[in-house]
Amino acid sequence: MSRYDPGPPPERQIWLDGALVPWTDATVHVLSHSLQRGSLIFDYTSVHETPRGPAIFRLDEHLARFLRSVSIVGLPIRYGFEELRAASLAAARANPGANALKICAYLPSVEVDVVPMDEHVSVAIAVYHGARDVVLRKPAPRPLAATLKLKIERVRRRIEAHLPTHAKASANYLGPMMAKWAARREGFDEVVLLDEHGLLAEAPTANVFLVDEQGVLRTPTLDAVLAGVTRMSVVELARHEGLAVHEGSLAPEALYEAAEVFLASSSIGVWPVESVDGRPVRGGAPGPVSKRLQDRLLAIFAGRDPHFEHWLVPVGT
């Protein structure tokens, strides 16, 4: 057993190619194509307890993005949207009390070539404990902080022609992992990456936002970042709150001048940044806009916001 094991209790089940199987039986060979070549596609969302029972955050949007990623990479999966939606709900019902859903499409066959001879694609849907409430059999080696020390990674940049930004493929995360791992050794919590033009892009698994001195919420354009579902939700929430929002190109130095900075993703919601490259964020963390959006999103997660209750898909019985 590994030193750090975030596995759930043994009674958890994973939906795998049309059937629910025990967690420990959902395995793949060490020489499988997706492990060796990075061809696995995935998407991730959160599950929440609400007055109407457990519900999945923006399931339809996450499944649509998942299928878009599959199409970009060219994996020939045999499941459509409605089948995957029904499977996601079934997996959630089979795993009560969980707070995360991850769907994966991968090539399980053992292959030596870059292009697999066996084109069978497996699909797995795991509903388990993740992010801030991960179930650990041993204490986490690095607990999640309430606010973040952020580093701008100026070396590793995404090249769109080689690794499509809008595909959530495992191969896309090697560079970000390297950058974040190095930053952690320097005392930072997270990194924000630049695109091939040296402009702000995103964190490894989250989108970046800032609030400028005029109170405008700004975030990089989708040209070089993943179309985050929570990013889209934060933009919609901000506009509903009457805040000015600008999506466009941002120089990395804009983070130094910002009144507030935060990251956003399905796994963390809104996560305030306290410093960038060791420089304290001017408005502190969380700033008033960050806190306002964070609280509103938490209310939606809890099923206490009727205006956005359609973002939660009830798991049912």
C-alpha positions, -999 to +999 in steps of 0.1 A: +000+000+000+013+035-008+023+059+019-005+083+009-037+064+000-068+085-009-089+054-016-125+053-004-140+026+018-140-009+002-177-010-004-175+017-031-183+007-066-172+021-100-193+020-132-172+003-158-183-005-193-219-009-184-218-025-149-210-015-114-179-033-101-161-032-067-135-004-064-106-029-062-117-047-094-116-016-116-080-021-127-059-018-159-026-034-170+005-015-162+014-016-199-020-004-211-019+022-239-035+050-219-010+046-191+020+044-214+009+069-240-012+094-220-043+089-241-068+088-212-096+114-214-114+125-183-138+150-167-145+158-131-173+174-112-186+176-076-215+159-058-234+178-030-259+171-003-289+193-007-324+195+007-336+174-023-309+148-017-276+143-034-270+162-066-243+165-092-230+200-102-236+208-138-235+172-149-247+179-184-221+205-191-193+183-178-205+153-199-207+176-230-171+187-224-161+151-218-175+140-252-159+171-268-125+160-254-131+124-267-139+138-301-108+160-302-085+131-294-105+107-316-112+079-292-140+057-306-162+053-276-196+035-280-216+055-254-236+086-261-246+115-239-278+099-225-261+066-217-233+084-199-258+106-180-278+076-168-245+058-158-233+088-139-265+090-119-264+052-113-228+054-100-238+083-077-267+063-063-244+033-057-219+055-037-239+075-011-220+102+008-194+108-019-185+143-031-167+138-064-175+122-098-148+114-123-154+099-157-126+084-178-123+070-213-092+050-220-075+023-241-070-007-218-052-029-242-014-036-240+001-018-270+036-011-283+027+014-310+015+050-306-017+041-325-034+012-308-042-020-328-071-027-304-094+002-306-117-008-277-123+021-254-134+015-218-154+041-199-152+042-161-172+065-137-160+068-102-180+086-075-159+089-044-144+113-018-121+139-034-107+174-031-111+190+004-130+161+019-108+133+006-110+101+027-075+092+038-063+060+054-033+080+064-029+117+070-024+138+039+012+148+035+002+183+023-032+196+036-051+221+015-047+257+025-076+281+028-057+307+007-030+301-019+006+312-024+008+314-062+038+313-085+038+324-122+054+297-142+073+315-170+092+285-185+067+258-195+041+270-220+014+251-238+017+246-275-017+243-290-006+225-321+008+196-301-016+193-271-051+207-278-060+229-248-097+220-249-091+183-245-090+170-209-064+144-218-039+130-193-010+139-215-019+176-211-011+175-174+026+164-175+040+199-180+017+215-154+026+187-129+063+193-134+058+230-128+036+226-098+058+200-082+088+223-086+069+253-072+058+233-041+095+226-034+100+264-034+072+269-008+043+278-032+009+261-032+000+265-069+012+278-102-004+297-130+009+288-165+015+311-195+004+304-231+028+303-260+026+341-263+037+347-227+002+357-216-017+343-186-034+310-192-045+289-162-034+268-133-029+230-138-065+222-128-082+255-123-089+288-141-075+321-128-094+353-121-084+387-109-102+418-098-086+450-110-084+484-092-117+494-109-135+464-095-137+446-129-135+408-128-110+397-154-100+362-167-080+350-197-098+344-229-107+308-239-082+309-267-055+292-246-073+278-216-096+249-209-133+258-210-138+253-173-174+246-162-168+264-129-151+292-149-183+296-169-203+295-137-183+322-120-186+345-150-224+339-150-226+344-113-206+376-114-227+391-141-258+381-121-244+399-091-240+431-112-202+429-116-184+439-147-166+409-163-139+411-190-126+380-208-094+388-227-057+387-229-038+394-196-001+399-191+013+380-161+022+412-144-015+420-141-016+396-111+009+419-092-014+449-097-047+431-089-068+440-059-079+403-057-068+370-073-085+337-071-086+303-088-118+284-097-126+248-105-152+221-098-129+205-072-122+236-052-149+261-061-135+296-055-100+296-040-085+329-029-049+337-036-029+355-008+003+361-027+018+360-062+056+353-066+059+362-029+041+395-033+010+399-011-022+405-031-032+441-025-067+435-013-059+405+009-074+370+007-102+366+004-111+400-009-147+412-010-155+400-045-138+367-040-157+361-008-190+372-024-186+347-053-173+320-030-203+323-007-227+324-036-212+292-051-213+274-017-250+283-014-256+268-048-237+237-039-258+233-008-290+237-028-299+270-011-300+292-042-333+288-061-321+310-090-294+285-098-309+253-086-309+240-123-271+237-120-277+207-097-288+174-111-306+153-085-292+118-082-326+103-075-334+070-060 
